[in-house]
Amino acid sequence: MTNKKIVFSGIQPSGVIHLGNYLGAIKQWIDLQDKYFSIFCIVDMHAITVQQEPEELQKNIRELAAIYLASGLDPKKAIIFVQSDVSAHTELAWVLNCNTQMGELERMTQFKDKSQRHKQNINAGLFTYPALMAADILLYQTNKVPVGEDQRQHVELTRDIAHRVNNKYGQVFEEPEALLPEVGARIMGLDDPTSKMSKSASSGNNYIAMTDEPDKIRKKIMKAVTDSGSEVKFDEEKKPAISNLLTIYSLVTEKNIKSLEKEYAGKGYGDFKKGLAEAVVEFIEPIQKKYKEYIDDQPKLEKILTNGAKEAAKLAQPTMENVRKVVGLGVAND
């Protein structure tokens, strides 16, 4: 396939894309696309484990694709496509379902969390979601999976499944490893530094959407919760709120946290949040400009996704042919 190591990752098109998504995932991908053979997916099949309005889902897919491209993902350097456009993902997921234990799926923290939040729709897809994620990764013989801390458990399960299949049938899959960013693997909510920034949060003040207007960004940051005292100091245990804001500040300006602490020494939280707000606005504005260009040119956007799906399907074919052969499926393998 390639002499480079392969990376694969994806985001669900299930709502607004926020700064936590960008800093925890997309920012890392931009650097990786120069170092690795890169495959970045819009995982729409995962999104339907929670009920979606079809038209809204289509809109979200296109908006997420535009964010990918506006952020700096380059279709000349990376394969960018929509998961459901490559049928091998679901075909392999079924084979992996048959090689995954119920107990392994029951231990997945995201299943427990989503089951609590969507009690009226605890469906089989929500339960077997990790097998589809494993298929996404293993289909392309992925070596590294850039993910946030909350997805590490799924990558570990993927390794276990790959190892089990390899033991049974020979070397079928690469056994991938999670690749977490050194800083920003888990951006927390502006209104609750104990929980991850989330598009499904009850308050819009939890996150900064990548499409938020500058004044809205400023207001959200000025409303962000802070810790007791007034010292701008990184201490995740004693000052989780300020530590989270310092992490965001560092990532959008590429200043290290120690230098930011010195910059705001002797100043209060108000001055710090004003500085952070302007830094975030300055960081997001050029992305928003490019995003609008892609959203306003739907034929161009769809062509990139269509071409990406063709490339992905071609790459997936040898893996699926081998899987069918070793498992014994079909009559065309003789």
C-alpha positions, 0 to 999 in steps of 0.5 A: 500500500505505502512505505509510510506508516498509516494513520486513520481517524474520524469524527461523527457528523452529529452536530456542531463542531467545536474547539474541543474537536479541533484541538483534540483531533483535527489540529493533530491530524494536520501535522500527521498528514505530512508524516504519515499516509493519512486517512481521515473519515466522516463516520456517519454510520456511527452517528446513527446509533443516536436518532438523526434527522436525515436532512440534518445528518446530510447537512452535518456531513457537509459542514464537517467536511468543510471544517476538515478542509478549512482547518488545513486537511489537504486532499493531496496529502490525505484521503478524506471521505464519508464512511458510508460511501465505502461499504467495506466498513460495514462488511468487515464490522460484521466479521469483527462482531463475530470475533468480539465478546459480549463482555468486552462490549459491556465494559465500554464506558461510552456505551454506559454513558450513551445508554444513560443519556439516550434511555429511549434508544438503547439499540444494538448498534450503540452496543456493537459500535466498537466493532464498527470502529475496529473495522474502520481502523483495521480495514486500512491496516492502520498503524496509529490512531490519533484519538482523544483520551476518551477513545483510547479504550476503543483502540485497545479493544481494536488491538485485542480483536486484531490480535484474536483474529491474527491468532486464529487465521494468521497475519490478517491485520496490523495491530494499531496503537492509539496516538494521543496529543501531548497537550489537549487530548481532552479539552473540558467544558467552559462551564464545567471543567470536570467534563469534556467539552461536548456538542451534546452539553445542556448549555451552549456555553459549554463549548465554542463552535468553530462557526461561532461569531467573534462576539459570541466567542468573547461572551462564552469565554468571559462567562467561563467558570474559574477557580477560587483565588485569582492566580493564573496558574496551571494546576489540574487538581487545584485549578481545573478551570484555569488549567483548561483555559490555559491549555486552550490558550497555549494551543491556539497561540502556540505559546507554552503554558509557563510563558502564559503564566508569566504573561499574566502574573499579577493580573486577574482572571478578567484580563486573562480571559480577555486575552484568551478571547481575542486569541481564540477569535484570531485563531478561528477567523481564518478557518471560518473564512475558508469554511464559507468558501467550501460550504458555498461551493458544494460541487467542489466539496462533493467531488473531494469526498467522492474521490476520497471514497474511491481511493479508500475503497481501492485501499480497503479491497485487498484487506476484505478479499483476504478476510473473506478468504481466511474466514471462508466466505463466498464461493469466489475465493477458490 
